[in-house]
Amino acid sequence: MSKNSGRKRLLIYAHYYIPDTASTGQILCELAEGLLDQFEVTVICAVPSYLGHIDECYKKKKYYREHLNGVTVLRVRVPEFMKTNKYSRIRNILAYFFGSMSATWKTGPMDYVLALSQPPILGGLLGIWGKWIKHARFIYNIQDFNPEQIRAVGYSRNRILLHLMLLLDKFSCRQSDLIITVGRDLVETVRNRFKGKHMPRTVMINNWINEKDIYPLETSHPKVMAFRKQYNLNGKFVFMYSGNIGLYYDLENLIRVLQRFGPGTKTDDGREVAFVFVGNGSMRDRLISYAESRRMDNVIFIPYQEKENLLYSLNAGDVHWVVNAKGIKGVSCPSKYYGCAAVQAPILGVLEKDSEIRCIIEETGSGLCADPGDYETVRQNICWFVENAGSRKMLMMGRRGRINLEQNLSRDVSIRKYAAAISGL
């Protein structure tokens, strides 16, 4: 224990950390700061680089030590990359991995090590490294299961590689003193991996968004109106997708459904329907090309919004998409749901049955859901929202989601669970 504070020491491996805009980086920042009452927290992460670009100030040294809101942050220099270039991303990831292994020696004694499942496989191996070097307890925080996720989206079909990845990640699970996953279906995946035999100790703690920072605003709020005006959304009924426009969401097929609701489609209360995609990712250019070639003028693409603007951009949506591709159940949990629920928006879900977020939506009655690949039901659900725009039914959907978030999915609730789980080791 620390001679100065009496708090135990926790080392966190995080590929991304603030000011990077990755959702896991934001969550880990709030987790690290929220645990400071009980732990001295050190984070090893990459220099800010989530979007591929790296500022000149982070290109001069191998390591950068910073102190942010009570957390010691040790940043590892990595090369720039392009999200559309697989090999440049791999170089970036490997630089973070080996740099973090070396940086581990630059931290003091630790009682606990927490590592994310990102980057795939390597995140868990970093946790093992930290456990061995620091003689500490290892908490494996699994946000996404790999190679299951890679296999589900067809990113690689190399059986030998996928089998090796599975063996390595099962090794990380076995080496952990505790696995924390973010959904009931992900707990089931741990159980299935080990077929009930010698299953590592596993608990579920939901992700979150800071409900005090993200909350409902009236459409008449000046900054919401300014956002709508900037992107020509005033007076429109907005279906919004906000987040990573990447591989795991079947967006290429979902945008085809939107062709059925072309320019000029109006709600029963007279508003023009607009489909808005906010964010960046490897699929963004492809979706833009598809929409432009078919003159889908009511499909609008908006750049990624900085954290300080997220409150206003999320409140500009009347209905929010929360989607995953088929095969992602038990593998990944879309954290974008928490922001959508926080602004009291009804949810248009495309999620597999019994997946964590679909369970929450159906248990609370906070939206409508369809199975991935069931594009006819997706179309029918869009029609329902178009026909019920502005109705009390829609209003109550959003309210139920927000109430449940405040009661069960708040930042403070989840962080207390983390503190209790780690301290209980």
C-alpha positions as CSV (number, residue, x, y, z in Angstrom):
1,M,0.0,0.0,0.0
2,S,1.1,3.6,-0.6
3,K,2.9,5.1,2.3
4,N,1.4,8.5,1.5
5,S,-2.3,7.8,1.1
6,G,-3.1,4.3,2.4
7,R,-4.8,3.6,-1.0
8,K,-3.9,0.5,-3.0
9,R,-2.3,1.0,-6.4
10,L,-4.0,0.2,-9.7
11,L,-2.4,0.0,-13.1
12,I,-4.7,0.3,-16.1
13,Y,-3.7,-0.6,-19.7
14,A,-5.8,1.5,-22.1
15,H,-5.0,1.7,-25.8
16,Y,-6.9,5.0,-25.9
17,Y,-7.4,7.6,-23.1
18,I,-8.5,11.2,-23.1
19,P,-8.3,13.4,-25.0
20,D,-8.8,10.5,-27.5
21,T,-12.4,10.2,-28.5
22,A,-12.8,6.4,-28.5
23,S,-15.8,5.4,-26.3
24,T,-13.6,3.0,-24.3
25,G,-11.1,5.9,-23.6
26,Q,-13.9,8.1,-22.3
27,I,-15.2,5.3,-20.1
28,L,-11.8,4.4,-18.7
29,C,-11.1,8.1,-17.9
30,E,-14.3,8.3,-15.8
31,L,-13.5,4.9,-14.3
32,A,-9.9,5.9,-13.4
33,E,-11.0,9.2,-11.9
34,G,-14.0,7.6,-10.1
35,L,-11.7,5.1,-8.4
36,L,-9.3,7.7,-6.9
37,D,-11.0,7.6,-3.5
38,Q,-9.9,4.0,-3.1
39,F,-6.9,3.6,-5.4
40,E,-3.8,5.4,-6.7
41,V,-4.4,5.0,-10.4
42,T,-1.8,4.9,-13.2
43,V,-2.8,4.5,-16.9
44,I,-0.5,3.3,-19.6
45,C,-1.9,4.3,-23.0
46,A,-0.9,5.4,-26.5
47,V,-0.4,9.1,-27.3
48,P,-3.6,10.7,-28.6
49,S,-4.1,8.9,-32.0
50,Y,-7.6,7.5,-32.2
51,L,-8.3,9.2,-35.6
52,G,-4.9,8.2,-37.0
53,H,-3.2,11.7,-36.7
54,I,-0.7,12.5,-34.0
55,D,0.2,16.0,-33.0
56,E,3.9,17.1,-33.4
57,C,4.2,17.5,-29.6
58,Y,3.8,13.7,-29.2
59,K,6.4,12.7,-31.8
60,K,9.6,13.7,-30.0
61,K,10.0,11.2,-27.2
62,K,9.2,7.5,-26.6
63,Y,7.2,8.2,-23.4
64,Y,5.2,11.1,-22.0
65,R,4.3,11.3,-18.3
66,E,1.3,13.4,-17.4
67,H,-1.0,14.0,-14.4
68,L,-4.6,14.4,-15.3
69,N,-7.2,15.1,-12.6
70,G,-5.3,13.0,-10.1
71,V,-4.5,10.1,-12.5
72,T,-0.9,9.4,-13.5
73,V,-0.8,8.9,-17.3
74,L,2.2,7.3,-19.1
75,R,1.8,7.7,-22.8
76,V,3.6,5.5,-25.4
77,R,4.6,6.9,-28.8
78,V,3.0,5.1,-31.7
79,P,3.1,5.7,-35.5
80,E,0.3,7.4,-37.4
81,F,-2.1,5.2,-39.3
82,M,-5.1,5.2,-41.7
83,K,-8.3,3.4,-40.6
84,T,-8.8,2.1,-44.1
85,N,-5.3,0.6,-44.2
86,K,-5.1,-2.7,-42.3
87,Y,-1.3,-2.8,-42.2
88,S,-0.8,0.7,-40.9
89,R,-3.3,-0.1,-38.1
90,I,-1.4,-3.3,-37.2
91,R,1.9,-1.3,-37.0
92,N,0.2,1.2,-34.7
93,I,-1.2,-1.5,-32.4
94,L,2.1,-3.4,-32.2
95,A,3.9,-0.2,-31.3
96,Y,1.4,0.4,-28.5
97,F,1.7,-3.3,-27.3
98,F,5.5,-3.4,-27.1
99,G,5.8,0.2,-25.9
100,S,3.4,-0.6,-23.1
101,M,5.4,-3.7,-22.1
102,S,8.5,-1.5,-21.7
103,A,6.6,1.3,-20.0
104,T,5.4,-1.2,-17.3
105,W,8.9,-1.1,-15.9
106,K,8.6,2.7,-15.5
107,T,5.8,2.5,-13.0
108,G,6.1,1.7,-9.3
109,P,4.8,-1.3,-7.4
110,M,1.2,-2.2,-8.1
111,D,-1.5,-4.2,-6.2
112,Y,-3.9,-4.6,-9.1
113,V,-3.6,-4.5,-12.9
114,L,-6.7,-3.9,-15.1
115,A,-6.4,-4.5,-18.9
116,L,-9.0,-4.1,-21.6
117,S,-9.7,-6.6,-24.3
118,Q,-8.5,-4.0,-26.8
119,P,-6.4,-4.2,-28.8
120,P,-7.8,-7.7,-29.6
121,I,-5.9,-10.5,-27.8
122,L,-2.9,-8.2,-27.1
123,G,-4.9,-6.3,-24.4
124,G,-5.3,-9.5,-22.3
125,L,-1.6,-10.4,-22.8
126,L,-0.6,-7.0,-21.5
127,G,-2.6,-7.7,-18.4
128,I,-0.8,-11.0,-17.9
129,W,2.5,-9.1,-18.4
130,G,1.6,-6.6,-15.8
131,K,0.5,-9.3,-13.4
132,W,3.8,-11.1,-13.7
133,I,6.0,-8.1,-13.5
134,K,4.2,-6.4,-10.7
135,H,3.1,-9.5,-8.8
136,A,-0.4,-8.0,-8.8
137,R,-4.0,-9.2,-9.1
138,F,-5.2,-9.1,-12.8
139,I,-8.7,-7.9,-13.7
140,Y,-9.5,-8.6,-17.4
141,N,-12.2,-6.1,-18.6
142,I,-13.7,-7.7,-21.7
143,Q,-15.5,-5.2,-23.8
144,D,-15.3,-7.3,-27.0
145,F,-14.6,-11.0,-27.4
146,N,-12.0,-11.9,-30.1
147,P,-11.5,-13.8,-32.3
148,E,-15.3,-14.3,-32.1
149,Q,-15.9,-10.7,-33.3
150,I,-13.4,-11.0,-36.1
151,R,-15.0,-14.2,-37.3
152,A,-18.6,-12.8,-37.0
153,V,-17.9,-9.9,-39.5
154,G,-15.6,-11.9,-41.8
155,Y,-12.6,-9.7,-41.1
156,S,-10.4,-12.8,-41.3
157,R,-11.2,-16.4,-42.3
158,N,-7.7,-17.8,-41.5
159,R,-8.7,-20.8,-39.3
160,I,-5.2,-21.3,-38.0
161,L,-4.9,-17.7,-37.0
162,L,-8.3,-17.6,-35.4
163,H,-7.7,-20.8,-33.5
164,L,-4.4,-19.4,-32.2
165,M,-6.1,-16.1,-31.2
166,L,-8.7,-18.1,-29.2
167,L,-6.1,-20.1,-27.4
168,L,-4.2,-16.9,-26.4
169,D,-7.4,-15.1,-25.2
170,K,-8.5,-18.2,-23.2
171,F,-5.0,-18.1,-21.6
172,S,-5.6,-14.5,-20.7
173,C,-8.9,-15.4,-19.1
174,R,-7.4,-18.2,-17.1
175,Q,-4.6,-16.0,-15.9
176,S,-7.0,-13.4,-14.7
177,D,-8.1,-13.2,-11.1
178,L,-11.4,-11.6,-12.2
179,I,-13.1,-11.1,-15.6
180,I,-15.5,-8.1,-15.8
181,T,-17.8,-8.1,-18.9
182,V,-20.4,-5.5,-19.9
183,G,-23.4,-7.7,-20.7
184,R,-25.3,-10.8,-19.7
185,D,-24.7,-12.4,-23.1
186,L,-20.9,-11.8,-22.7
187,V,-20.9,-13.7,-19.4
188,E,-22.5,-16.5,-21.3
189,T,-19.7,-16.4,-23.8
190,V,-17.2,-16.9,-21.0
191,R,-19.2,-19.9,-19.9
192,N,-19.4,-21.3,-23.4
193,R,-15.6,-20.9,-23.9
194,F,-14.9,-23.0,-20.9
195,K,-18.0,-25.3,-21.2
196,G,-18.6,-24.8,-17.5
197,K,-15.3,-26.4,-16.5
198,H,-12.9,-24.2,-14.4
199,M,-14.6,-21.1,-15.6
200,P,-12.7,-18.0,-14.4
201,R,-14.5,-15.8,-11.9
202,T,-16.7,-13.5,-13.9
203,V,-19.0,-10.6,-13.1
204,M,-21.1,-8.2,-15.3
205,I,-20.9,-4.5,-14.9
206,N,-22.7,-2.3,-17.5
207,N,-20.9,0.5,-19.3
208,W,-22.4,3.9,-18.8
209,I,-22.4,7.5,-19.9
210,N,-22.2,10.4,-17.4
211,E,-25.9,11.2,-17.1
212,K,-25.0,14.5,-15.5
213,D,-23.2,15.6,-18.6
214,I,-25.6,14.1,-21.2
215,Y,-29.3,14.8,-20.5
216,P,-32.5,15.8,-22.4
217,L,-32.7,19.3,-23.9
218,E,-35.7,20.9,-25.6
219,T,-35.4,21.2,-29.4
220,S,-35.7,25.0,-28.8
221,H,-32.4,25.1,-26.9
222,P,-30.1,27.6,-28.7
223,K,-27.2,25.1,-29.2
224,V,-29.5,22.3,-30.4
225,M,-31.1,24.7,-32.8
226,A,-27.7,25.9,-34.0
227,F,-26.6,22.3,-34.6
228,R,-29.8,21.6,-36.6
229,K,-29.4,24.8,-38.5
230,Q,-25.8,24.1,-39.4
231,Y,-26.7,20.8,-41.0
232,N,-30.1,21.8,-42.5
233,L,-32.1,19.8,-40.0
234,N,-34.5,22.5,-38.8
235,G,-38.1,21.4,-39.0
236,K,-37.1,17.8,-39.8
237,F,-37.8,14.5,-38.1
238,V,-34.3,13.0,-37.5
239,F,-33.4,9.4,-37.3
240,M,-29.8,9.6,-36.0
241,Y,-26.9,7.1,-35.9
242,S,-24.1,8.6,-33.8
243,G,-20.8,6.7,-33.3
244,N,-18.3,4.6,-35.1
245,I,-19.3,4.0,-38.8
246,G,-17.4,0.8,-38.9
247,L,-17.5,-2.9,-39.8
248,Y,-19.6,-4.3,-37.0
249,Y,-23.0,-2.7,-37.7
250,D,-24.3,-3.9,-41.1
251,L,-24.7,-0.3,-42.2
252,E,-24.2,-1.2,-45.9
253,N,-27.4,-3.2,-45.8
254,L,-29.3,-0.9,-43.5
255,I,-28.8,2.1,-45.8
256,R,-30.5,0.1,-48.6
257,V,-33.6,0.1,-46.4
258,L,-33.5,3.8,-46.2
259,Q,-34.0,4.0,-50.0
260,R,-37.7,3.1,-49.3
261,F,-38.0,6.5,-47.5
262,G,-36.7,8.8,-50.2
263,P,-36.5,12.7,-50.2
264,G,-39.9,14.1,-49.5
265,T,-41.0,11.4,-47.0
266,K,-43.0,13.1,-44.3
267,T,-44.2,12.2,-40.8
268,D,-47.9,12.3,-40.0
269,D,-47.3,15.7,-38.3
270,G,-45.8,17.1,-41.5
271,R,-42.1,17.0,-40.9
272,E,-39.7,15.8,-43.6
273,V,-37.8,12.7,-42.6
274,A,-34.0,12.8,-42.5
275,F,-31.5,10.0,-41.8
276,V,-28.4,11.4,-40.2
277,F,-25.0,9.6,-39.6
278,V,-22.7,11.4,-37.1
279,G,-19.2,10.1,-36.8
280,N,-16.3,8.6,-38.7
281,G,-15.1,5.1,-39.5
282,S,-13.9,2.7,-42.1
283,M,-17.4,2.4,-43.8
284,R,-18.2,6.1,-43.9
285,D,-16.9,6.9,-47.4
286,R,-18.6,3.8,-48.8
287,L,-21.9,4.9,-47.4
288,I,-21.5,8.4,-48.7
289,S,-20.8,7.1,-52.2
290,Y,-23.8,4.8,-52.0
291,A,-26.2,7.6,-51.0
292,E,-24.8,10.1,-53.5
293,S,-25.0,7.7,-56.4
294,R,-28.7,7.1,-55.7
295,R,-29.5,10.8,-54.9
296,M,-30.6,10.0,-51.3
297,D,-30.6,13.7,-50.4
298,N,-32.3,13.0,-47.1
299,V,-29.4,10.9,-45.9
300,I,-26.9,13.3,-44.2
301,F,-23.4,12.7,-43.0
302,I,-22.0,14.8,-40.2
303,P,-18.4,14.7,-38.9
304,Y,-17.5,13.3,-35.5
305,Q,-18.5,15.7,-32.7
306,E,-16.1,16.6,-29.9
307,K,-17.2,15.7,-26.4
308,E,-18.3,19.2,-25.5
309,N,-20.7,19.2,-28.5
310,L,-22.1,15.7,-27.9
311,L,-24.9,16.9,-25.6
312,Y,-26.3,19.1,-28.4
313,S,-25.7,16.7,-31.3
314,L,-27.4,13.8,-29.5
315,N,-30.4,16.0,-28.6
316,A,-30.8,16.9,-32.3
317,G,-32.0,13.3,-33.0
318,D,-35.7,12.4,-32.6
319,V,-35.0,8.7,-32.8
320,H,-31.6,7.0,-32.3
321,W,-30.3,3.9,-34.0
322,V,-28.5,1.3,-31.9
323,V,-27.3,-1.5,-34.2
324,N,-25.0,-4.5,-34.4
325,A,-24.4,-7.0,-37.2
326,K,-25.6,-10.6,-37.0
327,G,-23.2,-12.7,-34.9
328,I,-22.2,-9.9,-32.5
329,K,-24.5,-11.1,-29.6
330,G,-22.3,-12.3,-26.8
331,V,-19.3,-10.7,-28.5
332,S,-19.7,-7.0,-28.2
333,C,-22.1,-4.5,-26.5
334,P,-22.9,-1.2,-28.3
335,S,-22.1,1.5,-25.7
336,K,-23.7,4.1,-27.9
337,Y,-27.0,3.0,-26.3
338,Y,-26.2,4.9,-23.1
339,G,-25.9,8.3,-24.7
340,C,-29.2,7.7,-26.6
341,A,-31.0,6.8,-23.5
342,A,-29.4,9.7,-21.6
343,V,-31.0,12.3,-24.0
344,Q,-34.4,10.5,-23.5
345,A,-34.6,9.4,-27.1
346,P,-36.7,6.4,-28.3
347,I,-34.5,3.7,-29.7
348,L,-34.6,2.0,-33.1
349,G,-32.7,-1.2,-32.3
350,V,-31.2,-3.7,-34.7
351,L,-29.9,-6.2,-32.2
352,E,-30.0,-10.0,-31.7
353,K,-32.5,-11.5,-29.2
354,D,-31.1,-11.9,-25.7
355,S,-28.2,-9.5,-26.3
356,E,-27.6,-7.1,-23.4
357,I,-28.8,-3.9,-25.0
358,R,-31.9,-5.5,-26.6
359,C,-32.8,-6.9,-23.3
360,I,-32.6,-3.4,-21.7
361,I,-34.7,-1.9,-24.5
362,E,-37.4,-4.6,-24.3
363,E,-37.5,-4.7,-20.5
364,T,-38.0,-1.0,-20.3
365,G,-40.1,-0.5,-23.4
366,S,-37.8,2.3,-24.6
367,G,-37.8,1.5,-28.3
368,L,-38.5,-1.0,-31.1
369,C,-36.1,-3.8,-32.1
370,A,-35.6,-6.0,-35.1
371,D,-33.2,-8.9,-35.6
372,P,-30.0,-8.1,-37.7
373,G,-30.8,-9.1,-41.3
374,D,-34.6,-8.7,-40.8
375,Y,-34.8,-5.7,-43.0
376,E,-38.6,-5.9,-43.4
377,T,-39.1,-5.4,-39.7
378,V,-36.6,-2.6,-39.7
379,R,-38.7,-0.9,-42.4
380,Q,-41.9,-1.5,-40.4
381,N,-40.3,0.0,-37.3
382,I,-39.2,3.1,-39.2
383,C,-42.8,3.4,-40.5
384,W,-44.1,3.2,-36.9
385,F,-41.9,6.1,-35.8
386,V,-42.8,8.1,-38.9
387,E,-46.5,7.6,-38.2
388,N,-46.2,8.3,-34.5
389,A,-43.8,11.2,-34.6
390,G,-44.5,13.6,-31.8
391,S,-46.9,11.3,-30.1
392,R,-47.2,10.5,-26.4
393,K,-46.2,6.9,-27.1
394,M,-42.8,8.1,-28.5
395,L,-42.3,10.5,-25.6
396,M,-42.9,7.8,-23.0
397,M,-40.5,5.4,-24.7
398,G,-37.7,8.0,-24.3
399,R,-38.7,8.8,-20.7
400,R,-38.6,5.1,-19.7
401,G,-35.1,4.7,-21.1
402,R,-33.8,7.8,-19.2
403,I,-35.4,6.7,-15.9
404,N,-33.9,3.3,-16.1
405,L,-30.5,4.9,-16.9
406,E,-30.6,7.1,-13.8
407,Q,-31.7,4.2,-11.6
408,N,-29.6,1.3,-12.8
409,L,-27.0,2.4,-15.4
410,S,-25.5,5.6,-14.0
411,R,-21.8,6.3,-13.9
412,D,-21.7,6.2,-10.1
413,V,-23.6,2.9,-9.9
414,S,-21.1,1.1,-12.2
415,I,-18.0,2.7,-10.7
416,R,-19.1,1.5,-7.2
417,K,-19.5,-2.0,-8.6
418,Y,-16.0,-1.8,-10.1
419,A,-14.5,-0.6,-6.8
420,A,-16.3,-3.4,-4.9
421,A,-15.3,-6.1,-7.4
422,I,-11.6,-5.1,-7.4
423,S,-11.3,-4.6,-3.6
424,G,-12.9,-8.0,-3.1
425,L,-10.0,-9.9,-4.7
